[in-house]
């Protein structure tokens, strides 16, 4: 049953998204005289991968999304939501399916369970 099964994630979406993001001014990193590193996206303080403002003097880092100061938990939830809703192209048994990130995790788990059984 697993013969001929191949899993291709983000077949074309990732390349297109990367190109689109680069063309659009996605993220810029600026270090200023006050010893901070600040991440921007589309002109607003933003970093979905961690703190958006990092103080080099030991002060606590700040989390921001789309110009709004948030908690680390909110950034984690935002990132998880993006991952869960990202579309993936999956090729199974000569058919192509478009599934979201949550479905992809479930599929990977099912395949891992199937390969463990001998």
Secondary structure as GFF3:
##gff-version 3
##sequence-region A 1 118
A	DSSP	alpha_helix	13	23	.	.	.	ID=ss1
A	DSSP	beta_strand	27	32	.	.	.	ID=ss2
A	DSSP	beta_strand	36	41	.	.	.	ID=ss3
A	DSSP	beta_strand	44	45	.	.	.	ID=ss4
A	DSSP	beta_strand	53	55	.	.	.	ID=ss5
A	DSSP	beta_strand	63	65	.	.	.	ID=ss6
A	DSSP	beta_strand	68	70	.	.	.	ID=ss7
A	DSSP	alpha_helix	72	85	.	.	.	ID=ss8
A	DSSP	beta_strand	87	92	.	.	.	ID=ss9
A	DSSP	beta_strand	95	100	.	.	.	ID=ss10
A	DSSP	alpha_helix	101	116	.	.	.	ID=ss11
###
